[in-house]
Amino acid sequence: MLGLPGAFAGTGYLTGTILLFLSCYFSTQGLMLLSRSAVKANVYPSSFYTVAHAAVPQYTILIDAAVSLKCFGVAT
């Protein structure tokens, strides 16, 4: 949230708004895909770990590492 004013200052109001809504759209699509995958695999609670373990158990650690790396990138 603190990087948002800097992003708007660098790109302008129109481009910043478009990028913000585009980011919201893709985030929503990712969560919808996660929930649909959990329902299809009959796995509850729906988390990346449980869905990955149900779909490809041998790559669960790799998927956890990718999610951790993504969260670290968002936080910095």
C-alpha positions as CSV (number, residue, x, y, z in Angstrom):
1,M,0.0,0.0,0.0
2,L,2.9,2.4,0.6
3,G,4.3,1.9,-2.8
4,L,1.0,2.9,-4.5
5,P,1.6,6.6,-4.4
6,G,5.0,6.2,-5.9
7,A,3.6,4.0,-8.6
8,F,1.0,6.6,-9.4
9,A,3.6,9.3,-9.5
10,G,5.7,7.4,-11.9
11,T,3.0,6.3,-14.3
12,G,0.3,8.9,-14.0
13,Y,-3.3,8.7,-12.8
14,L,-4.7,6.9,-15.9
15,T,-2.0,4.3,-16.3
16,G,-1.8,3.8,-12.5
17,T,-5.5,3.2,-12.3
18,I,-5.5,0.8,-15.2
19,L,-2.6,-1.2,-13.7
20,L,-4.3,-1.2,-10.3
21,F,-7.6,-2.6,-11.7
22,L,-5.6,-5.1,-13.9
23,S,-3.8,-6.3,-10.8
24,C,-7.1,-6.7,-8.9
25,Y,-8.5,-8.7,-11.8
26,F,-5.7,-11.2,-12.0
27,S,-5.6,-11.6,-8.2
28,T,-9.3,-12.4,-8.2
29,Q,-8.8,-14.9,-11.0
30,G,-6.0,-16.6,-9.1
31,L,-8.2,-17.0,-6.0
32,M,-11.1,-18.2,-8.1
33,L,-8.9,-20.8,-9.7
34,L,-7.7,-21.9,-6.3
35,S,-11.2,-22.3,-5.0
36,R,-12.4,-24.1,-8.1
37,S,-9.4,-26.5,-7.9
38,A,-10.2,-27.2,-4.2
39,V,-13.8,-28.0,-5.0
40,K,-12.9,-30.2,-7.9
41,A,-10.2,-32.1,-5.9
42,N,-12.6,-32.3,-2.9
43,V,-10.0,-30.7,-0.6
44,Y,-10.8,-28.6,2.3
45,P,-9.6,-26.1,3.5
46,S,-8.6,-24.6,0.2
47,S,-5.0,-23.5,0.3
48,F,-2.2,-23.7,-2.1
49,Y,-0.6,-26.5,0.0
50,T,-3.7,-28.7,0.2
51,V,-4.5,-28.3,-3.5
52,A,-0.9,-29.0,-4.5
53,H,-0.7,-32.0,-2.3
54,A,-3.9,-33.4,-3.8
55,A,-2.9,-32.7,-7.4
56,V,0.9,-33.3,-7.5
57,P,2.3,-34.5,-4.1
58,Q,5.9,-34.7,-5.3
59,Y,5.9,-30.9,-6.1
60,T,4.3,-29.6,-2.9
61,I,7.5,-28.2,-1.6
62,L,8.3,-26.5,-4.9
63,I,4.8,-24.9,-5.0
64,D,5.2,-23.7,-1.3
65,A,8.6,-22.2,-2.2
66,A,7.0,-20.3,-5.2
67,V,4.2,-19.0,-3.0
68,S,6.7,-17.9,-0.3
69,L,8.9,-16.2,-2.9
70,K,5.8,-14.4,-4.3
71,C,4.7,-13.2,-0.8
72,F,8.3,-12.0,-0.1
73,G,8.3,-10.0,-3.3
74,V,4.9,-8.4,-2.5
75,A,6.0,-7.5,1.0
76,T,9.2,-5.7,-0.1
